[in-house]
Amino acid sequence: MMRPMHGFLAGAAFAALLAASAGAAVVNGPALIAHYDPIIRKIAARYAGVDPALVHSIIAVESAYDRYAVSDKGAQGLMQLMPGTAQDYGVKDVFNAWENIEGGIKYLKDLLAAYPGRLDLVLAAYNAGRSAVTKFNGIPPYPETQRYVEKVVQAKSAFGPAVAAGSRKSTTIYSYRDGEGKLRVTNIPPPPDAVVLNPR
């Protein structure tokens, strides 16, 4: 069994944050956030300018860390990618956490470039699409989108300090076999469905 990393966000703080931001109950929330934190950091590091705290905030609000989440509009996975967006960013399996997060981060990087210095517009476009932001020349007058922007901004204000405090590397080492049967030894938690051979 994998041991969760420590020092990122305490259970009570996580529960309060998620209740306020996502409005959803999360089973084993602190372990999930600790599991995905190094994955988010590693992928975000490849795409300069994408803040891991922002990625955490979007995931918390979009899916409450449920990698199998599917919205009534068809958005899927941790970062709730629409099928077209997933295809545009090379995501073949939207329920694969690594692929979903990387696709979401690539999309987010493009939005940050499209709306420099305007996080509100970045989030509005993430939720409602760029065309809606263009059409209304700002945040669309959709109550859902307006609430979404507020929720993610609030979550980011909580995640920011937590992400900074948890920036030290994990000392837990994981041994597991990947989908091709190759042995992997790493301090980054493996995908949730991996068979862990020797966490220590």
Secondary structure, DSSP 8 states (H G I E B T S, - for coil): ------SS--HHHHHHHHHHHT----TTHHHHHHHHHHHHHHHHHHSTT--HHHHHHHHHHHHTT-TT-B-TT--BTTTTB-HHHHHHTT-S-TTSHHHHHHHHHHHHHHHHHHSTT-HHHHHHHHHH-HHHHHHHTSS-S-HHHHHHHHHHHHHHHHHHHHHHHT-S-----EEEE-TTS-EEEESS---TTSEES---
